[in-house]
Amino acid sequence: MKMPTSRRARIRIILYLATAVLLLLIRNIILMRENANAGLIIESGYLRAVEDLSEATENISSTLYKELYAGTPEMQSKLSAKLLSEASSAKTALSQLPVSEMSLVNTNKFLSQVGNYAVYLSEKSSEGDKISNDEYEALEKLYDYSKKLSDNMWSIEQMLSSGKLSPDEVADSLTHSDMAGGDVPNVTDGFLEFEDGFESYPALIYDGPFSDHIMTKKSELTESLPEVSEGTAKATAAKALGVTIDMLNEAEGESGRLEAFAYSTDTASISISRRGGLIIYMLKNRNPTASSVSQEDAIKHAERYLDRLDIDDMKVTYYETLGNVCTINFAYGNGDVTVYNDLIKVKVALDNGEILGFDARGFIMNHRERDFDRPKLSESEARKSVSSKLNIKNVKLCSIPLEDTTEGYCYEFTCENKHGNHVLVYIDCDTGRELEILMLFESETGVLAM
């Protein structure tokens, strides 16, 4: 005989069911938020890797161009070392992209060979042997390929930073060349076109095995600072992003040479060093669609942001505008000496002046207390080392990074050639040795030294 259910029992059953449904809804909401945050972290990671790879390939192209016109073994040796470092940086950035299923053997081969081939030419020249026409032609082909790779990478960077692709679409497009979808370009094409171009890749014959330059330098700045609590790190991150602490989500931190806490919001990601609680980088996922803020005002926005973060003694050096975003480079000012090693980059949206990016890795890895003595050579003595083909317009003291990870204390001569183009020449303050030559590019979009 079936017993009738009491009214109290029915109410209890209904309450249990309602509670179960509520718990399931809450769990689904939490999972959805976790998936959204994970997607943002992946997208930010892809964007950072693509930006690093784009910068590295552009540097490779610029250095190869200089290599074509290097007239002395000493300069060829310097450029060769630089190419080795840049090729290593490019390979590291490439390895962080989800392209493992693609055949990029030739791309990695190019990045491995480019610096080593330049070293071979440098050693040959230093021994008094003349570089043959065939070897120069091979070097020119390397430059052509590097320029193509650089252009492809900046196109991909623009596509990702514009927000046209979600993290899932990025991963899918990198592994399927037939991705369809309106005006969304295929990420894979940029790589596969470059791979296809290697059918006529020159066979390079040179002495010595492949070798990757591995940077082992540690940050002197953070090594001397105490570890901070997670609460302090969160407070710093919230201040930098202009949000409250409860809006921050924890992300996977970083280890290695620079250990860090990592956080994200619905629209941004940020990394804070475990020692010292310094902001390593910050990146917001927004693509400005207008350009109503002038470059001068963008620089002011960037300077005010540094003031807000209590970062002092930084001087504007160069800047570039790309995709309605102005990237300003700041170098540390040690009295009247500009320290180019201690670099901070700030990205400003040109539609409303919002700070979209901050990168202090250069500053954190290189900054330390320096004592600059009075130069042994006077300015007039140092001028003798500048080519007579250049007209000197300005001079100042600075410290520049050298290939052997040391620094050069220099006179920076801003010069003009017969075509009206500006060239920067760096002369050692103590020896009068020519340490570096850079080309200065000035246009409506900014000022860059390469």
N, C-alpha and C positions, 0 to 999 in steps of 0.2 A: 504494500500500500504506500503510495507516494505522499510524503508529508508536505503540507503547505509551507511556503517560505514566509517567515515573519517580515513585517514592515521594516524592523530594525536591520535584519539581515540583508534585505534588498538595498537599503540605503548604504550599508557597509560595502556591498559589492560594487555599487555605482561609484562610490568614493575611490575604491581601489582602482577601478578601470580609468577613472578620470585622472588619477595620480599617475598611472602608467603612461597614459597618452601624453600628459604634460611633460613627464621625464623624457619620453621619446622626442618630443618637439624641441626641448632644451638641448638634448644631445645633438640633434640634427643641426640646430643653429650653431652650436659650438664647432661641429665638424665643418660646416660651410665657411665659418670665419677662419678656421685653421687652414682650409684649402685655399681661401682667398689670400691669406697672408703668405702661405708658401709660394703661391703663384707670383706675388709681388717680389719676394726674395729672389726667386729664380730669374724673373725678368730683370731685376736690378743687377744681378750677377752677370747675366748675359750682356747687358748694356755696358757694364764696367769692363768686361773682357774684350768686347768689340771696340770700345774706345781705346783701350791699351794696345790692341792689335793695330788699329788704324794709325795711332801715333807712331808705333814702332815701324810699320811699313813705310810711312811717310818719311821718317828719319832715315831709313835705309835708302830710299830713293834719293833724298837730298845728299847724303854722304857719297853715294855712288857717283852722282853728278860732279861733286868736288873731286873725287878720285880720278875722273877723266882728265882733269886739268891740273893735277898735282905735279909740280915741277921738280920737287926734291925728294930724295929717299926718306928724309925725316918726316915730311908732311904725309907721304904715302903710308908710312908706318903708323902714324897717329890715326889716320882715317881708317886703316885696316883694323886697328884695335877697336875703334868705335863701331865699325860694322859688325864685328864679332859680338859685341855687347848688345847691339840693337837686334841682331838676328836671334840671339838667345831670348830676348824679351818678347819678340814676336812669336817664337815657338811656344813659350810659356803661356802667352795669352791665347794662342790657337788651341792649346791643349785643354783650356777651360771652357771651350765651346762644345756643344753637343753634336760633334761631327764624327764621332767614332765609327759610325756605320758607312761613312763615305770613304772613297779611296783618295786620300790626299797625300799619297807617297811623294809625288813630284813637288807639291807645295813645300813639304818638310825638307825635301832634298834641296830645293832652292834656298831655303832659309839656312840650311846647314852649310851649303857651299859658298854662299855669297861672301861671307866674311873671310873664309879660309882662302878663297881664290885671291882676294885682295891682299892677304898676308903673303901669299906666294909671289905676287907681283912686287910687293914692297921688298921682300928679301932678295929677289932677283935684281932689282934696281940698286939696292944697297951694296951688292957685290960687284957693281959696275957693269952688269949686263943690260943691254938695251931691250926694252919691251917691244915685242914684235907687233906688226900690224894686225895679225890674227888674234893676238892676245887683247889688243885694244878693242877689236871688233867684238870679241866675247864679252868684254867688260861693258861695252855699249848695249849688248843684248840683255845683260843682266840688269842694266838700268831701265831698259824698256819694259822688261817684265815687272820690275819693282814698281814702276810708275803705274802699270796696269793694276797690280795687286793693291796698291795704295788707293787708287780711284775706286776700285770695287769695295774696299773695306769702308771708306767714308760713305759710300752710297748705302751700305748695309747699316752703318751707324745712324745715318739720318732716318732710315726706315724704322729702326727700333726705337729711337728717341722720340719719334713722332707718335708712338703709341698705336700704330696701325695693326700691330701684331700682338696677340696675347701670348703668354708663355707657352701654352699648348701649341699654338700655331707656329711659334718660332721653332720649337723642337720638331714638329711635324714637317715644316718646310725645309728643315736642314737634312731630313732623311728621305724625303719624297720629292723628286724633281718635277712631278706633274701636279703639284698643288694648284687647285683652282680657287678663284675667289675675287671677282671684280677687279679693282685697281690695286689690290695688294700684290706687290712684286714678290717673286720667288727668291727667298734667301739663298737657296742652294745654287741658283744660277751664278751668283757672284763667285762662288768657289769653283763650280764645275767649268765655267768658261775659262777660268785661269788654268785649271788642270788641262783642258783641251789645248790651250795655247802652248803647252810644253812639248807638243809634237816636234817643234823645230828648236827645242831647247839645246843650246850649244854644249857639246861635250867638253867638260873642263878637266884638264890634266894638270895637276900640281903636286908638290911635295907635301907630305904631312897628312896625318889622319884628321877626321872630323873631331872637333872639340867644342864643347859647350862652355861658355863663360858663366860660372855660377857665382852669383853675388852672395857673399857670406858676411857682409858688414852688418853689425848690430847698431841699434840706435843708442848713441852715447847719452842723448837727452833722457830717454825713458829709463835707461839702466840706472841712472842716479836718482830716480824718483820713487816714492813709496807706492805700494799697491793701494788702489781705492776700492771702496765698497761698491756693491751693485747699486745701492741707493744713490750714492754720489754720481755714479756713471749715468744712471737714469735721469737724474736732475740735470746733468750737463746735456744729455741728448735732447731732453724736452725743451731746454732753453734754446738750443741750436735750431730746433725744428719749429719753435714757436707754438708748442702744444703743451697740454698738461701731462703729468707722469702717467695717469691712468689710461691715456690714449696710446701708450707704447706697448708693443708686443715684443716678447723676446724672440730673437732669431739665433741661428747657429753662430757662435763666436769664432774668432780666428786664433790660430796658434802659429808657432814658428818664431821668426825673428821679431815679430811685433804682435804679441798677444792682445786680444781685444774682446770687449763686450759688443754685441750687435743687437740692434733693435729696429723695429719697423712700425709704420702706421699704415693706414689704407692707401697712402699715396707717396710714401717716402721710406728710405732706409738710411741707417747711420751706424758708424762704428766708433767706439770709444776705447782708447788704450787702457789696459788693466793697470799699468804703471803710470801714475800722473793724471789719469782721467782726461787725456787730451783727445780732441776730436780728430780722428784720422781722415774720415771722409763722410760726406752727406750727399744724398742724391734724391731729388724729387722727380716723380714720374708725371711730368706735365709738358705738353708741347705748345708753346705760345704761337698764336696764329696771326699776330700783328706785331708791328715794330714802331711804336710811338715814343719810346724812350731813347734819347740820344746816347751815343757812346760815352760822352762826358758825364751825363747823369747816371749811366750804368756804373761807371767807375765810382761815383759818389755813393751809390747804393752799396757797392762792394766794400768801400772803406768804412761806411757806417756799420756794416755787418761785422767786420773785424773788430771795430770798437765795442760792439755789443758783446763780443766774445772775449773782450779784454786782451786782444792780440795787438801789440804795439810795435812800432819801429819797422813797419813794412812799407816798401816803396813800390809804386806801380812801375813795371818795366814794359811789358808788351801786352797786347790784347787782340782778340779776333772775334768777329761776329759771324755766326753760322746758324741758319735756321731760326732767326728771331731770338737767338741767345748770344750774349756777349760773354766770352771767357777772358777774365783779366788775370794776368800773372803778377804776383807780388814777390819781391825779393827782400830779404832782411837788410836793414840799414844799420851797420855798425859804425856810428859816427859818420865820417865822410866816405866810408868804404861800402859799396854795394856788394852784398854776399849773394851771388846768384845760386849757390848751392842750396840755400835755405829758402825753398820756393813754396808758395801757397797759391792755389788756383781757385778762383771764385766765379761761378756761372750766374749770370743775371738775366732774367726774362725781360725782353724788350717791350712787352705789352703793358706791364705794370710795375716793373722793377723788383719783382720777387726774386729771392735767392734760390736758385734751383740746384746748385751744386757747390760743394766745398771739398777741396782735396789738399791735405797738409802732409802727405806722405814724404814729399821732398824735404820739408822743414823738419819733421820729426826725425827722419833718418840721418840728417846732416847737422842739425843745429848744435852748437856748443860755444863756450866762451872762447873768443879769439883775441889775441893781442897783436895788432898790426904795427910793426915798427915803421919808423920813417924810411921811405924808399932810399936805397943806396944810390939809385940813379935819379937825376933830376928829370923833370918833364922834357926839357930841351934835349937832354942826352938820349932819352927813350925815343924821341921823335926820329932819331937817325935810323932806327930799325924799321920805320914805316916806309913802304914803297914810295918812290918818287912819283909814281903814276897816280897816286892818290892825294887829294886835297883835304887836309885835316880841318874839320869843322868844330869839333868839341873833344874834350878829354876829361876823364874822371878816374878815380881809383876804384878797383873792384877785386873780388875774389871769384875765380871761376873753377868749375870742376875739371879735373884732368882724367885721362884714361886710366891711370894707375890708381884711381880712387883718392889721390891726394888733391890738394887745391893749389891754384896758382894765384899769387898776389901780383896784380897787373895794373898797368895803365890801359884804360879802354879808350882807344882813339876812334871816334866816329868820323868816317871819311866819306868823300864823294869822288866817284870816278868820272871820266870824261863824258860819260853818257848821263850823268846826273843821278846815278844809282848810289845808294848808301852801302858802305861796307864797314864792318866793325873789325878792328885789328887790336889784338891783345898782346902787349909787350911786358915781359917779366920786369918787375920794378928793380930787381937786384942785378940781373944778368944782361938785360937788353935782348933776351931771346924771344923770338916770335912764337907765342904759345898757341894761338888760335886765330882763325879768320872766319867771320860769319857774314852771310848776306842778309841785308835788312830789307824786308818787303813791306812797303807802305801802300795802302789802298784805302778805299772807302770802308772796307770791312774790318780794318784793323792794322796793327803793326806787329810783324813777326820777324824773329831772327832765326836763321837756319844755317 
